[in-house]
Amino acid sequence: MSENIEDLSIQWVEEDGTVSVKEIDKFVLSKGSWTTIMFLYQDRDRRSGEYSPAKVRIVRYQKRSGRYMPQSKFNISSGKQARKIIEILSQWYADSDSDSDSTDD
């Protein structure tokens, strides 16, 4: 794994040079000894060679011995699922005073 947050990636290249997981973007949600990163990515279908619609993976890393190691991950596999998560989170936080909430930023 990596020593720097900037170098963390979920892009996966096969031995033949084929990119099987293409990282499109990433956003660091929190930094520190426990770091959370949200990745936008596409999987490549082995049969057709086409890439899937964009998906999201949220990965939690722990820094041990100077290196970030993945500890857990959650995949959002469709736009429908993403919109439902957004809807529920918006409901849960609609009435909260989000300006006074503490964050891991």
N, C-alpha and C positions, 0 to 999 in steps of 0.2 A: 504494500500500500504506500501511500504518499506521506511526505512530511509536511506538505503545504496544502491548504484548503483549495487554492487555485488549481492545483494539479489533480484533484479528485475528479474522476470521470466514470461514467458507466458505458462509454463507447467500448465496443468489443470487436476486435479484428481477428479473423481466423488466420491460420498459418498460411493459407493461400492468398492472403491480402483482402479477402472479402469482409466488408463491414457488416456484421450480423446484428449489432445493436448500434444505431446511429444516434448519438447525442445531438440534439438540436439546440438546447439552451439549458441553463441552470441558474438557480437562485439560492443563495445562502440564506436560510431562515434564521439560524442562530450559530454563533461561534463560541469556541471555548474548548474545554476538555471533552465536552459532549457537543458535537456539531451536527446540525440538521440541514440537509440540502435537498431541494426539490429539482428534479431533472425532467425536462421535456425530451422525449425520445421516440424512435420508431424501431420496430423489429423487422428484420428481413425474412420473408417467407423462403424457405430453402427450395421449395419446388418451383415457384414462379419467379423468384428473384425480386419480387416487388416488395416495397416497404409498406408496413401497416399504417393505418391512421395514427396520428400522434397520440402518445400515452404519457402518463405522468408517473414518476417513481419518487417517493420521499424516502430518503436514506438517513439513518441516524448513525453517526460515526463516533467512536471513542478514541481519544488520543492516548496511546500507551507507548512508553519507551520512545517518544518523539515521533510516532507514526500514527496516522489515522486508520483505524480498523472498522469495517462495517459491522454493526451490531444488529440492526433490524432494518426492514424495508417494508414499504406499503406501495402497491401499484394501483393506480387509477386507470382502468383499461378502456374506458369509453367516455365520450362526451356526455352521454346520459348520466353516467355515474358521477362525473365531475360536477355537472349542473346540480344534481341532487345534493352533493356534499356542500356546494356553495349555498344552496337554498337553506339547508338545515343550519349551517354555521351562521348565516345571516339572521335567521330567526333567533338563534341562541344568543347572539351578541347584539341584536337590535336595541334592546332596552338597557344594555350595560353602558357604563361610562368608560368607553374604550380608551379615552385620552388619559385616564388615570391608571389604566392597567399596566402592570410591569411586564416587560418583555425580555427575551433572551438576546436582544440585538446587541 
